[in-house]
Structures are given as structure tokens and as C-alpha cells.
């Protein structure tokens, strides 16, 4: 069924093949996949009386399975209480990074990046404006990255190129000769500048001309974009441009769910307003009005009855849809837990066991988007050596380039009082046996008690001890 719907969105030969694939996945995610189908679901026949197949109708019920899977996985990676802290042995650097990432709203940016990147990939643009760090999420449908030949993990250029109506460009301040024509819009990021080009007509063979007024020279020495492959197992292999789509294995099943629920809804409507069948000869030829207060009179040879749908069919559809949902969530490692079956409060470990599939998905996302966070932090450190940065209106000194960065991820689920007590006893025993250091013990529970600066917390403990 997906191939049938996808055929209604013919790919543009001027774009790479991945553009059509990402655009299709995006339609699935935002619920616009069926918009190209020509008929409403209740339309059974055309104006000429021809039957309309179901595959040409837009479902009246749309279960957002793809969006549910994406939202659940993101909530475990960057949701409240799950966002990681950038950590380093350099206490001064750690404090500065905390201030900068808080001011540039890194948490919200990473959530948006994970949401948009669920189709396969996403890009995050890092900008320095008046000494402040700004982050912007870019969809990759019309972006093409190129990596350095001798450093395959380092971007060489990122090219943005897509078609746009002339009227849109005129609204942006461009001088356009034909407002109805289609034009190419293009800009290129490299290690020295963000280069804009003058739009040119799609039908022409013009050579793109640089737009000097809009071009920005950043001089950072690296491409200020972080390219994120969503999940391992992308369509083009490990070295491809895009990662795997989060919800791709569930798309066909999600379409089946939408059509089954739409059919069940139509059946319930028919049951509420059944069709009247009269077998000739009829005894009364007046206009027929259905209702309990209007009796229908027929002759002894005639008959009248209501064509009703058995209510058990709707229940069977609901059971079928429930089974489909379970299989789809199992295929994408979604959250299959049913809150109605939880009869008592569960410990953090019990919740982890119950949602093992979802945790597997979130763990893979942690690798991709966690590495993106570290790349952003390294870009900020490099920028501090080229631009006078500020955070919270205070100047930022040049940061330590040689410091090693890592992420401290919190637990999947917050422990209850019993779990915390067990952790405290375990850490106390390990400290007494001189197996771990005090700093390691503090770091292991820092996320549980909202401790951001371990060094400052140690100073406070020392002060209270005296």
C-alpha cells in the first residue's frame, strides 16, 4: 500500500533519490501521507457511478503510530530528567559549557533535532552572533554533505539547493523577472564561509553567481554544521548520508491500521442508520420515512427489513488492530507497555525490564545524538579562540582545546526510595573498601540529586564538615 501511495508523489529527477525518500517519510511522520488520494473515505462511487477502490480513498481515522514511537523514544533520550550533562576533568571548562549550553537552549535544540531526524538524518547549524552561540536545526531533505577524503568523519562542504517560486524569492528581497517561474535557491557552507548564490531559473543553463551581499565569512576553519545519522543500518550502508528511519518497519502496518479503523467506523455508522430493504409487491407507495413512529405497510406477499451490520464485526476489527499495533511496535522497538496492567508502583529496574525494547531504541539514539552534542561542544571551544564569546552577559575566556569531553547520562528511570537506599549502602561499602574514590561516588549519583558542579559540591561538603 505504501508503494501505491508513494506513486502519487513522483520524484523530481532534478533531485537526488534520497530527497523523495526523506520527503515520503516526513509525510508519514506528520500525518499528511494520504493528502494526495483523490477521494474521501465515505465516497463509494464517482459521479458516473463507478466504484471507488479503498486504495484511492483517504482514511477517516489516522492513528499517529509513527509520531508516537518517535515521541516516546525522544522522551527517554532528551526528555525531562533524561538530558545528559557534558562532563570533563577541567572544572572551569565544565562550568563554562554548562552556562553556554543552557543559554543557547541545547536541550530544546536536541529534542527538535531528534524529532526532525527520525526520518533518517538531521543537521545542526552552529552560529556565533555578537559573541553569543546560536543553534539552528536544519532538515536534510535538500542538503547534500561532502566529507574530506582523508578524514571521513569531517565535513568538507554542505550544499543546500532546492526549487522555489519566484514570488517567494521576491518576498525575500530578490529582484525576480518572472514571479510565476521556478528558480533554484542555493547556498554552500565550507570551512571559511557561508556562501549564498543569486537565484537562477530552473529552465536556464546559467552558471550560479555568488551573492556577495548575503555571503558570510565565518573563518572558523571547519564547517559549522553537525551532521547526524539517525540510526545504524541506513539505506546506503554505514558510510551513507542518512541513517535508518526510526519508524520505517511500522509504516505498512500503520497504513493497515488506519484503513481497518476507518472501515470499522463506517460499519458503525451504517449500523446506526441501516439501509431499508423492501421486497415487492409493496402495499404503500408513499415516501418512506424510517423511524419508530412510522409503520411501513406491505401486502401479504411483500416484505420489509433493515440491512444491519453485526456488531461483533467491529469488535473483531478492534482486536485485529490491537494485534497489528503490537506487531508494529515490536518491529520498531516501541513502547508496548500497557498502563492498565500495572497494578502497583514499579521500581526503576522493573520499568527498564518492562520497556526493554524502547530502551534499546533510545540507547541507539543516544549514540547518534550524544556524539552530535559533543561535536557542538568542541565547535564552541574552537570558536572561543577566534571570537570573544559571552554568556549571561559575562565574557568567556578561551577554553581548553585539549580537554577530553564525555557525556554523563542519567538512568533510564528514576529510582524509588528503596533503590536510592540500596545505592547509598553500596557506595558506602565501596568507599570504605577503597574500591572507588569519593569523586566517582558523587558522579554516579549526581544526576539523581541535581548536582551540576561536583567540585563546588565537594567544597560545600567540606565547609559543612567544619
LUMKE-94612 format. One record per atom (N, C-alpha, C): x, z, y. Coordinates in steps of 0.001 Angstrom, whole numbers, padded with zeros to 6 digits, always signed. Layout:
<rs>
XZY...
</rs>
This chain:
<rs>
+000827+000000-001204+000000+000000+000000+000864+000000+001257+001998+000681+001217+002875+000706+002381+003378-000691+002706+003712-001469+001684+004178-002830+001928+003085-003685+002567+001830-003444+002159+000722-004201+002740+000573-003899+004219+000660-002614+004569+000543-002239+005974+001770-002694+006754+002948-002582+006135+004182-002983+006818+004172-004472+007144+003473-005277+006331+003412-006716+006606+002679-007024+007896+001887-006073+008394+001183-006256+009668+002105-006028+010858+003311-005520+010591+004320-005324+011648+005524-006221+011334+005407-007503+011536+006513-008405+011175+007769-008064+011962+008919-008034+011298+010164-007684+012002+010570-008766+012994+011150-008321+014087+011663-009239+015097+013044-009712+014644+013236-011019+014464+014540-011498+013978+015686-011250+014948+015371-010916+016203+016423-010638+017179+017008-009236+017025+016366-008386+016197+016832-007021+015994+017454-006882+014613+018314-005888+014411+018821-005612+013057+017698-005179+012126+017925-005290+010827+016900-004932+009843+016524-003457+009937+017479-002599+010289+017198-001165+010360+016206-000832+011469+016092-001674+012478+015160-001410+013567+013723-001380+013062+013348-002359+012250+011989-002398+011700+011741-001215+010773+012760-000821+009989+012593+000298+009069+012370+001600+009821+013175+001860+010832+013017+003088+011609+011698+003104+012370+011296+001955+012896+010017+001884+013615+008851+002171+012679+008928+001690+011439+007862+001947+010471+007787+003424+010120+008933+004057+009874+008941+005488+009562+008405+006313+010733+008713+005875+011943+008223+006597+013113+006696+006526+013197+006118+005388+012838+004661+005256+012830+004051+006192+011800+004717+006340+010657+004228+007277+009640+004264+008702+010178+005350+009051+010848+005520+010417+011326+004524+010772+012430+004288+009863+013361+003397+010192+014478+001942+009801+014243+001612+009295+013028+000226+009048+012673-000357+007748+013179+000467+006783+013569-000040+005504+014084+000151+004366+013082+000388+004692+011830+000676+003665+010830-000500+002716+010649-001741+003220+010751-002914+002406+010457-003475+001677+011675-002857+001810+012808-003440+001255+014032-003540-000272+013982-002714-000926+013180-002744-002386+013119-003828-002915+012179-004438-002039+011375-005514-002503+010489-006729-002887+011325-007399-003989+011000-008408-004543+011908-009766-003863+011895-010102-003080+010860-011465-002564+010742-011475-001042+010626-012575-000441+011116-012806+000982+010908-013196+001221+009454-013069+002453+009010-013306+002720+007593-014775+002524+007220-015702+002768+008144-017123+002621+007832-017581+001163+007852-016716+000249+008307-017072-001167+008317-016910-001738+006920-018053-002029+006272-018007-002533+004901-018089-004050+004836-018692-004673+005838-018830-006126+005837-018572-006683+007224-018081-007885+007262-017836-008558+008533-019148-009054+009112-019070-009641+010303-020277-010181+010942-020894-011300+010118-020087-011988+009326-020611-013066+008482-021069-012581+007114-020976-011280+006859-021455-010708+005604-020423-010595+004518-019175-010914+004794-018133-010818+003780-017683-009369+003608-017398-008996+002348-016952-007627+002053-015544-007397+002590-015313-006225+003177-014002-005871+003737-013275-004970+002740-012161-005401+002190-011417-004537+001246-010934-003261+001937-010760-002218+001138-010307-000938+001695-008952-001052+002363-008077-001917+001832-006729-002018+002373-006712-002564+003802-007847-003125+004251-007930-003642+005609-008646-002680+006562-009012-001500+006069-009732-000533+006902-008813+000625+007285-009035+001164+008466-008293+002337+008926-008949+003597+008367-008208+004448+007657-008805+005671+007108-009418+006533+008209-010546+007139+007900-011200+008033+008868-010600+009428+008828-009875+009757+007758-009192+011048+007625-007695+010769+007486-006902+011455+008312-005454+011257+008262-004768+012619+008111-004296+012862+006920-003622+014131+006632-002162+013998+007028-001678+014774+008004-000303+014594+008524+000754+015203+007614+000857+014693+006400+001788+015255+005433+003230+015119+005904+003590+013946+006451+004968+013734+006898+005341+014718+007990+004455+014895+008958+004762+015804+010064+004838+017253+009581+004013+017621+008625+004035+018984+008085+005379+019265+007415+005847+018324+006601+007132+018511+005912+008264+018644+006923+008255+017786+007949+009307+017824+008962+009271+019131+009732+008094+019549+010163+007980+020787+010947+008406+022010+010138+007999+022053+008862+008371+023200+008020+009883+023276+007824+010514+022129+007614+011959+022137+007396+012705+022504+008681+012237+021997+009827+012900+022316+011098+012765+023796+011428+011608+024375+011099+011405+025791+011401+012397+026677+010660+012857+026221+009490+013836+027001+008729+015261+026766+009204+015473+025675+009958+016822+025363+010427+017040+025854+011851+016087+025547+012739+016264+025892+014146+015103+026678+014724+014216+027194+013888+013097+027977+014379+013523+029346+014863+012549+030094+015348+012815+031436+015867+013392+032319+014760+014551+032895+015019+015214+033744+014040+016084+033000+013062+016160+031659+013174+016979+030875+012251+018077+030100+012957+018108+030112+014279+019090+029315+015005+020475+029929+014857+021491+029116+014565+022840+029656+014335+023565+029955+015639+024601+030760+015540+025475+031059+016670+026823+030366+016454+027340+029768+017531+028676+029179+017469+029693+030307+017568+030532+030436+016552+031445+031568+016475+032894+031069+016462+033796+031902+016935+035230+031624+016939+035978+032940+017080+037239+032928+016692+038047+034140+016831+038417+034424+018288+038295+033429+019156+038585+033601+020580+037347+034201+021249+037407+035484+021562+036248+036179+022113+035818+035603+023456+036776+035253+024307+036435+034692+025617+035731+033348+025464+036245+032510+024567+035614+031215+024325+034214+031392+023764+034044+032355+022850+032730+032599+022272+031721+032964+023350+032103+033814+024274+031193+034233+025332+030812+033065+026245+031777+032219+026557+031505+031070+027430+030556+030089+026739+030801+029813+025461+029946+028879+024737+028525+029406+024624+028379+030706+024462+027031+031289+024404+026306+031063+025724+027002+031280+026841+026378+031078+028155+026007+029617+028381+026927+028704+028050+026665+027277+028307+025547+026753+027420+025593+027074+026135+024553+026567+025229+023192+027171+025537+023177+028387+026070+021897+028972+026488+021355+028257+027717+022237+027964+028676+021799+027322+029909+021337+025884+029667+022001+025164+028776+021601+023775+028520+020508+023684+027452+019952+024805+027046+018812+024850+026117+019133+024111+024812+020256+024493+024216+020693+023840+022990+019678+024007+021863+019016+025150+021820+018036+025392+020765+016930+024350+020813+016330+024140+021998+015250+023161+022125+015745+021749+021855+016965+021443+022291+017524+020110+022071+017702+019841+020571+018216+020804+019829+018433+020598+018400+017111+020491+017648+016091+021220+018083+014782+021075+017452+014227+019675+017671+014342+019173+018902+013870+017822+019182+014691+016789+018412+015992+017011+018327+016849+016080+017590+016459+016031+016111+016213+017183+015512+015828+017212+014105+014458+016567+013892+013568+016704+014876+012243+016087+014777+012345+014565+014852+013060+014060+015857+013194+012613+016015+014099+012001+014945+015062+012772+014469+015996+012247+013479+015461+012241+012067+014259+012771+011843+013706+012816+010492+013514+011431+009904+013440+010395+010741+013275+009022+010236+014560+008466+009656+015712+009101+009954+016976+008638+009393+018188+008973+010219+018060+008945+011546+019201+009249+012404+018711+009572+013798+019600+010170+014593+019306+010508+015980+020636+010629+016709+020599+010470+018025+021810+010593+018830+021564+011604+019940+022608+012354+020292+022524+013358+021358+023567+013001+022409+023112+012756+023618+023981+012378+024728+024402+013627+025503+025700+013778+025723+026246+014910+026473+026656+014405+027861+026128+015032+028906+026435+014628+030281+026916+015829+031090+027809+015547+032039+028289+016559+032980+027833+016128+034368+026929+016885+034948+026369+016565+036260+026539+017771+037176+027335+017579+038236+027608+018643+039202+028135+019905+038526+028965+019700+037529+029605+020819+036853+028784+021465+035760+027566+021000+035554+026705+021580+034521+026574+020631+033343+026363+021212+032165+026220+020438+030938+024737+020149+030701+024427+018882+030449+023066+018479+030121+023091+017692+028815+022084+017930+027994+021964+017258+026703+020661+016469+026662+020725+015258+026113+019541+014405+026012+019484+013790+024625+018308+013846+024012+018109+013288+022674+017724+011814+022812+018401+010948+022069+018146+009508+022095+017679+009049+020717+016552+008356+020674+016142+007732+019418+017071+006562+019115+017315+006313+017852+018337+005342+017457+017764+004002+017029+016455+003789+017249+015840+002535+016820+016552+001323+017417+016942+001439+018689+017591+000317+019378+019045+000627+019732+019637+001585+019042+021046+001915+019248+021869+001404+018075+023062+000910+018384+023977+000431+017345+025339+001076+017552+025768+001962+016640+027080+002607+016793+028185+001805+016120+029381+001968+016622+030579+001409+016001+031635+002493+015966+032261+002665+014793+033260+003711+014632+034659+003115+014653+035615+003951+015021+037002+003499+015068+037500+003190+013657+038276+002109+013558+038752+001680+012244+039679+002706+011615+040504+003370+012430+041455+004336+011888+040932+005764+011926+039693+005936+012399+039046+007259+012420+037548+007049+012211+037106+006867+010972+035706+006516+010696+034693+007561+011130+035142+008767+011487+034218+009793+011944+034169+009888+013467+034823+008970+014154+034885+008988+015614+034259+007719+016176+033303+007878+017085+032631+006727+017665+033569+005939+018569+033468+004614+018489+034198+003740+019398+033291+003269+020530+032095+002824+020190+031089+002443+021181+029702+002711+020610+028741+002833+021505+027324+002875+021141+026609+001905+022069+025912+000925+021483+025250-000116+022250+023733+000089+022168+023094+000118+023324+021641+000174+023401+021138-001174+023919+020268-001825+023133+019785-003151+023512+018370-003337+022967+017436-003653+023865+016054-003882+023442+015339-004747+024465+014198-005297+024055+013397-006152+024911+012424-005308+025744+012183-005775+026957+011302-005036+027861+010598-006042+028766+009326-005815+029104+008623-006744+030006+009234-006744+031401+009142-007871+032048+009690-007982+033390+009046-007023+034369+007742-006759+034209+007051-005840+035119+007629-004439+035024+008029-004022+033822+008635-002691+033652+009969-002607+034373+010760-003665+034275+012051-003679+034970+011872-003681+036480+010863-004391+036957+010595-004404+038398+010242-003010+038895+009506-002250+038075+009169-000877+038453+010403+000017+038492+011469-000364+037772+012718+000406+037764+013630+000027+038926+013216-000958+039741+014008-001332+040901+014781-002623+040755+014621-003311+039618+015315-004584+039427+014547-005713+040121+015276-006728+040531+014667-007932+041081+014429-008909+039941+013167-009135+039611+012787-009935+038458+012016-011161+038931+012420-012326+038438+011773-013570+038848+010406-013743+038199+010301-013471+036894+009051-013669+036158+008617-012331+035565+007574-011735+036128+007131-010419+035670+006498-010466+034288+006041-011626+033841+005388-011733+032538+006370-012024+031406+007576-012393+031739+008555-012756+030706+009191-011516+030080+009827-011723+028924+010549-010670+028222+012038-010750+028583+012633-009585+028808+014045-009521+029196+014782-008571+028262+016069-008803+028151+016937-007878+027419+017430-006795+028378+017350-005553+027893+017956-004419+028617+019104-003906+027761+020266-003679+028354+021424-003251+027562+022325-002331+028383+022856-001332+027691+023936-000507+028227+024829-000084+027072+026086+000207+027404+027098+000497+026383+027865+001752+026792+028013+002665+025819+028847+003854+026026+030170+003657+025280+031260+003955+025953+032559+003987+025278+033319+005211+025771+034620+005272+025506+035379+006476+025845+035730+006573+027322+035309+005581+028125+035645+005607+029556+034428+005565+030461+033341+004918+030014+032229+004706+030940+030917+004522+030193+029843+004646+030961+028504+004253+030526+028166+002992+031312+028307+001843+030672+028210+000556+031358+026811-000017+031241+026209-000297+032396+024894-000924+032446+025074-002414+032701+024107-003206+032201+024149-004657+032396+022877-005127+033095+023021-006175+033862+021859-006772+034503+020940-007364+033431+019627-007098+033502+018717-007690+032513+018756-009215+032576+018577-009841+031409+018542-011304+031366+017404-011739+030445+016858-012894+030718+015694-013394+029987+016029-013607+028517+015089-013244+027652+015288-013409+026214+015457-014876+025859+014744-015739+026562+014769-017165+026250+016022-017875+026742+016841-017199+027556+018017-017844+028127+019257-017570+027287+020316-018301+027576+021597-018123+026891+022630-017523+027846+022191-016744+028800+023083-016175+029809+024042-015171+029175+025192-015058+029782+026153-014027+029393+025845-012765+030201+025652-011604+029552+025297-010386+030288+026317-010065+031367+025797-009700+032545+026633-009347+033679+026572-007841+033914+027704-007222+034189+027751-005773+034395+027031-005415+035690+026220-004365+035607+025536-003822+036787+026429-002721+037359+027231-003076+038344+028216-002130+038884+027562-000948+039571+026384-001145+040149+025726-000049+040883+025258+001056+039950+024883+000713+038737+024355+001712+037807+025396+002198+036792+026474+001486+036672+027518+001887+035727+028181+003189+036178+028423+004068+035206+029015+005385+035473+030314+005509+034683+031385+005831+035356+032675+006063+034698+032862+007573+034522+032872+008007+033265+032991+009441+032991+034443+009840+032698+035232+008946+032139+036645+009230+031905+036914+010382+030969+036016+010632+030028+036183+011773+029126+037223+011510+028033+037478+010260+027744+038405+009951+026661+037746+009909+025298+036431+010082+025238+035666+009979+023997+034253+009542+024352+033548+008980+023378+032151+008589+023583+031309+009858+023635+030603+010113+024745+029872+011379+024885+028544+011394+024135+028556+010909+022913+027345+010863+022090+027677+011418+020715+026806+012246+020203+026909+012756+018835+025899+012007+017983+026377+011309+016976+025501+010542+016075+025229+011378+014835+023947+011585+014525+023571+012459+013411+022858+011641+012340+023417+011631+011134+022715+011060+009979+021863+012170+009372+020579+011910+009209+019627+012959+008874+019932+013660+007550+019918+012919+006456+020137+013487+005121+021059+012576+004327+021771+013119+003341+022590+012256+002483+021715+011317+001654+022308+010196+001242+021551+009232+000448+020817+008224+001291+021417+007802+002400+020779+006842+003280+020648+005470+002647+019908+004573+003305+019661+003243+002724+020898+002381+002596+021916+002663+003410+023129+001842+003389+024324+002570+002788+024072+003645+002063+025171+004375+001447+025728+005455+002353+026762+006126+001869+027324+007272+002582+027928+006885+003919+028434+005662+004042+029076+005223+005279+028142+004418+006171+026835+004435+005880+025883+003669+006665+025592+004313+008012+024826+003588+008796+024474+004072+010134+023457+005196+010051+022483+005058+009159+021385+006023+009075+021481+006846+007800+020950+008065+007867+020792+008884+006686+019437+008612+006051+019093+009414+005068+017814+009250+004386+016694+009831+005226+015519+009218+005146+014329+009722+005834+013817+010963+005108+013441+011976+005857+013007+013242+005257+011782+013073+004377+010834+012254+004800+009527+012185+004129+009295+010870+003386+010291+010032+003240+010091+008721+002613+009497+008810+001202+009951+009725+000325+009370+009746-001024+007888+010081-001053+007339+010604+000039+005940+011019+000038+005018+010048+000773+005546+008954+001298+004726+008075+002142+003594+007439+001348+003910+006850+000182+002872+006188-000605+001783+007176-001025+002198+008367-001437+001222+009371-001845+000389+009841-000662+000996+009959+000513+000255+010362+001709-000805+009323+002059-000497+008035+001901-001488+006990+002157-002648+007105+001180-002324+007365-000097-003381+007549-001090-004265+008739-000737-003681+009810-000261-004461+010987+000142-005416+010630+001279-004929+009894+002268-005784+009528+003403-006985+008707+002946-006755+007750+002060-007867+006904+001613-008825+007662+000703-008317+008534-000141-009197+009304-001014-010076+010257-000200-009486+010931+000777-010283+011833+001612-011291+011052+002443-010915+009870+002903-011860+009048+003659-013025+008611+002782-012718+008244+001533-013779+007867+000603-014690+009051+000300-014090+010228+000116-014908+011418-000142-015804+011720+001052-015278+011565+002255-016095+011785+003438-017239+010800+003530-016970+009541+003179-018037+008549+003198-019109+008888+002158-018684+009376+000989-019650+009756-000034-020535+010902+000411-019954+011874+001099-020760+012996+001591-021760+012535+002651-021343+011589+003462-022279+011062+004472-023423+010326+003803-023122+009560+002747-024177+008860+002029-025128+009842+001350-024602+010942+000847-025454+011943+000207-026392+012592+001211-025904+012755+002452-026758+013336+003492-027817+012361+003986-027559+011044+003823-028505+010030+004276-028589+008943+003199-029224+009260+002049-029216+008337+000911-030051+007083+001184-029772+006040+000419-030488+004777+000521-031787+004848-000278-032869+004327+000307-034174+004322-000343-034342+003040-001149-034723+003158-002411-034938+002010-003294-036417+001951-003668-037064+000813-003421-038481+000610-003748-038587-000532-004750-039247-000266-005860-039459-001303-006860-040858-001886-006690-040937-003184-006491-042209-003862-006273-043064-003794-007540-044402-003894-007397-045130-004082-006141-045288-002775-005373-045129-002842-004058-045284-001674-003202-046720-001574-002732-047169-000377-002563-048558-000192-002156-048741-000073-000669-047662+000077+000116-047777+000273+001556-046671-000525+002230-047037-001472+003086-046046-002327+003728-045751-001901+005152-046188-000713+005560-045872-000238+006901-044374+000078+006998-043898+000245+008244-042486+000584+008443-042172+001895+007734-041117+001893+006971-040756+003054+006164-039931+004029+006989-040362+005282+007047-039647+006335+007754-039335+007423+006739-038044+007621+006485-037653+008622+005495-037779+010016+006080-038172+010973+005253-038281+012351+005697-039286+013091+004849-039155+014429+004871-040035+015231+004029-041489+015153+004440-041771+014849+005700-043161+014809+006174-043784+013445+006078-043127+012482+005484-043659+011129+005387-043676+010717+003920-044860+010652+003367-045011+010269+001970-045038+008759+001856-044485+008242+000780-044450+006811+000511-045412+006528-000625-046376+005663-000378-047421+005368-001356-047128+004021-001992-047079+003978-003322-046875+002735-004066-047967+002623-005124-048110+001435-005724-049113+001231-006767-048618+001827-008076-049441+001780-009080-049061+002372-010365-047942+001587-011047-047795+000291-010689-046693-000475-011245-045402-000316-010428-045487+000221-009214-044327+000336-008334-043580+001648-008541-042472+001782-007833-041645+002983-007952-040778+003098-006704-040423+004321-006318-039538+004550-005169-038635+005733-005486-037396+005621-005118-036438+006710-005348-035291+006615-004352-034544+007701-004242-033387+007751-003346-032112+007554-004153-031246+006662-003657-029955+006445-004308-028974+007475-003765-028685+008485-004547-027811+009574-004102-026527+009587-004923-025469+010110-004311-024181+010241-004970-024050+011649-005527-023604+011755-006755-023449+013056-007391-022412+013888-006642-022726+015128-006309-021818+015989-005553-020549+016334-006304-020553+016223-007624-019344+016544-008381-018228+015534-008121-018590+014335-007644-017562+013330-007355-016673+013785-006209-017279+014404-005176-016493+014895-004047-015532+015992-004497-016002+016876-005372-015126+017940-005879-013971+017361-006682-014253+016299-007441-013188+015666-008219-012142+015039-007299-012587+014468-006179-011650+013882-005225-010765+014962-004622-011364+016092-004266-010590+017184-003674-009524+017680-004650-009870+017795-005924-008889+018215-006922-007783+017173-007070-008160+015919-007028-007174+014843-007134-006230+014869-005938-006788+015060-004740-005967+015121-003529-005031+016319-003581-005523+017434-004091-004676+018625-004182-003492+018364-005120-003751+017658-006219-002656+017311-007139-001683+016337-006481-002208+015372-005729-001342+014433-005019-000457+015156-004019-001044+016101-003306-000276+016856-002311+000853+017634-002973+000571+018249-004092+001602+018996-004809+002747+018074-005230+002407+016902-005746+003444+015975-006191+004259+015443-005011+003579+015168-003889+004296+014657-002722+005257+015697-002178+004796+016938-002067+005663+017998-001555+006816+018276-002501+006565+018154-003793+007653+018348-004754+008702+017245-004600+008233+016017-004310+009156+014904-004173+010059+015005-002958+009557+015607-001874+010358+015719-000642+010911+017124-000447+010716+018009-001427+011175+019399-001346+010492+020131-000189+009181+019911-000054+008421+020580+000997+007963+021955+000569+007223+022604+001447+006737+023948+001201+005470+023887+000362+005559+024325-000898+004421+024285-001811+003783+025649-001992+004242+026634-001249+003701+027988-001393+002283+028040-000867+001437+028791-001548+000051+028976-001134-000130+030410-000692-000460+030589+000585-000602+031943+001118-001736+032707+000443-002735+031977-000078-003860+032661-000731-003442+033352-002026-002336+032928-002590-001885+033523-003855-000957+034705-003647-000548+034962-002407+000325+036087-002120-000550+037322-001905-000444+038271-002792-001318+039439-002740-000672+040643-002087+000617+040586-001843+001307+041732-001240+002488+041225-000438+003029+042099+000388+004193+041734+001199+005368+041400+000284+006070+040355+000639+007176+039880-000179+008500+040168+000519+009507+040485-000252+010836+040673+000305+011439+039328+000668+012520+039373+001448+013172+038134+001823+013641+037353+000617+014189+038031-000376+014677+037354-001584+013525+036719-002356+012378+037402-002419+011228+036845-003126+010720+035582-002440+010721+035571-001106+010295+034383-000369+011261+033228-000594+012549+033531-000693+013523+032482-000975+013263+031850-002338+012967+032655-003334+012705+032122-004665+011434+031292-004666+010421+031728-003901+009149+031024-003887+009269+029671-003173+010137+029591-002155+010288+028370-001364+011636+027704-001615+012083+027702-002866+013401+027190-003181+013541+025721-002806+012485+024932-003035+012551+023514-002702+012727+023274-001219+011958+023984-000393+012061+023840+001053+013426+024296+001549+013962+025342+000953+015283+025825+001350+016352+024792+001004+016194+024101-000126+017138+023042-000474+017148+021956+000594+015958+021564+001060+015864+020552+002114+016480+021061+003414+016150+022291+003798+016689+022844+005038+018196+023032+004964+018712+023339+003780+020153+023514+003620+020892+022200+003868+020328+021092+003410+020935+019790+003689+020871+019452+005172+019776+019819+005823+019663+019577+007259+020655+020434+008037+020929+021624+007547+021925+022478+008201+023292+021792+008253+023634+021074+007194+024933+020407+007163+024998+019341+008249+023971+018488+008315+023990+017367+009259+023912+017852+010703+022914+018667+011007+022688+019060+012390+023599+020215+012814+024079+020991+011854+025065+022011+012192+026377+021388+012623+026797+020323+011935+028008+019619+012343+027833+019011+013728+026614+018542+014042+026352+017999+015381+026518+019077+016453+026088+020289+016163+026266+021382+017120+027744+021641+017392+028551+021624+016347+029982+021847+016535+030620+020713+017329+030164+019481+017108+030693+018365+017884+030339+018508+019361+029144+018956+019640+028742+019188+021036+029632+020245+021670+029895+021327+020932+030751+022389+021465+032155+021879+021751+032684+021042+020870+034032+020501+021101+034057+019571+022307+032989+018809+022506+032918+017953+023695+032880+018792+024976+032160+019891+024932+032104+020773+026103+033480+021349+026401+034205+021730+025352+035556+022273+025546+036461+021216+026175+036383+019974+025674+037202+018913+026243+036813+018624+027684+035539+018658+027981+035075+018386+029347+035573+019428+030334+035804+020666+029850+036272+021725+030753+037685+021446+031266+038427+020566+030591+039777+020225+031041+039775+019042+032011+038601+018411+032191+038511+017261+033078+037619+017508+034287+036648+018399+034125+035699+018671+035209+035621+020175+035448+035408+020596+036692+035192+022030+036972+033773+022426+036571+033640+023015+035428+032318+023389+034923+031854+024708+035516+030534+024863+035558+029927+026121+035976+028811+026467+034996+028541+027727+034848+027424+028193+034048+026860+029445+034693+025555+029452+034879+024885+030549+035576+025527+030777+036948+025880+029674+037613+026474+029676+038961+027878+030271+039005+028487+030502+037872+029854+031028+037833+030794+029935+037317+031996+029828+037885+032953+028820+037405+033421+029138+035988+033688+028076+035241+034132+028207+033857+035600+027811+033781+036461+028651+033241+037880+028273+033096+038052+027239+031999+039205+026617+031973+039489+025682+030893+039487+026419+029558+038788+025848+028593+038593+026522+027314+039678+026137+026309+039837+026982+025332+040891+026839+024326+040582+025679+023381+041370+024619+023465+041166+023450+022619+041513+023715+021157+042419+024635+020921+042941+024852+019572+042101+025848+018770+041121+026426+019415+040296+027419+018715+039467+026732+017627+039353+027384+016508+038543+026861+015412+037118+027373+015554+036170+026443+015443+034764+026785+015614+034055+026801+014271+033072+027641+014172+032243+027717+012968+030848+028177+013379+029914+028043+012479+028545+028462+012739+028205+029670+011882+027539+030618+012508+027021+031776+011785+025510+031589+011628+025104+031253+010391+023680+031022+010135+023010+032325+009705+021840+032612+010226+021117+033802+009763+020533+033576+008377+019977+034619+007810+019373+034491+006494+018111+033628+006586+017732+033085+005438+016554+032224+005428+015311+032986+005843+015167+034194+005324+014007+035014+005663+014484+036410+006039+013895+037011+007073+014345+038335+007493+014093+039363+006399+015071+040213+006119+014882+041226+005082+013930+042319+005549+013274+042953+004595+012415+044077+004937+013263+045349+004993+012604+046475+005224+013321+047743+005378+014119+048086+004127+013571+047791+002949+014279+048094+001704+015535+047229+001566+015420+045944+001952+016582+045060+001892+017668+045532+002846+017291+045950+004066+018279+046399+005052+018976+047679+004594+018207+048557+003989+018809+049792+003485+019817+049501+002372+019481+048560+001503+020406+048197+000433+021667+047548+001004+021491+046708+002034+022660+046090+002670+023562+047139+003302+022951+048109+003976+023743+049148+004633+024558+049944+003613+023944+050297+002496+024657+051053+001462+025794+050225+000859+025525+048946+000640+026556+048074+000069+027742+047933+001013+027467+047697+002299+028551+047542+003274+029345+048842+003413+028662+049979+003393+029361+051265+003495+030310+051468+002315+029862+051101+001128+030721+051241-000045+031923+050288+000020+031681+049048+000496+032783+048098+000612+033798+048546+001659+033325+049146+002741+034233+049650+003768+035041+050835+003253+034374+051725+002551+035081+052895+002008+036140+052479+000984+035870+051413+000246+036823+050943-000760+037874+050018-000156+037794+049800+001153+038750+048940+001871+038771+047514+001304+037587+047033+000940+037470+045664+000433+037214+044684+001560+036456+045097+002570+036197+044263+003737+036534+045057+004989+036709+044346+006101+037005+045001+007370+035719+045352+008108+035862+046200+009110+034704+046578+009919+034129+045373+010648+035003+044500+011134+034520+043312+011846+033726+042398+010921+034182+042242+009681+033446+041418+008726+032077+042016+008421+032029+043327+008304+030754+044001+008048+029798+043806+009216+030331+043918+010433+029468+043724+011606+028968+042286+011675+029846+041346+011385+029447+039939+011464+028351+039620+010461+028390+040238+009297+027407+039940+008256+026000+040393+008617+025880+041364+009520+024549+041854+009916+024262+041596+011382+025112+040834+012052+024928+040622+013492+023612+039932+013799+023238+038939+012985+022006+038201+013257+020762+039061+013048+020844+040067+012165+019682+040920+011905+019375+041847+013076+020419+042206+013819+020233+043183+014897+020565+042594+016263+020506+041254+016359+020670+040545+017632+021978+040899+018335+023071+040996+017573+024391+041252+018138+025066+039914+018388+025256+039533+019662+025864+038250+020001+027371+038360+020197+027835+039460+020759+029259+039632+021044+029777+040793+020203+030502+040479+019121+030988+041517+018215+032032+042399+018893+032881+041792+019738+033906+042590+020409+033268+043604+021350+032288+043164+022113+031597+044081+023027+030862+045167+022261+030290+044794+021130+029593+045802+020324+030574+046849+019791+031781+046411+019415+032796+047364+018967+033201+048317+020068+033319+047823+021303+033664+048687+022427+032569+049721+022679+031345+049309+022572+030234+050245+022774+030235+051330+021705+030530+050931+020466+030565+051932+019387+031682+052935+019635+032840+052426+020085+033962+053326+020372+033636+054288+021499+032956+053803+022525+032574+054673+023630+031608+055755+023186+030630+055380+022352+029671+056363+021888+030315+057397+020956+031386+056972+020235+032041+057893+019317+032760+059006+020068+033170+058706+021316+033868+059717+022125+032861+060495+022981
</rs>
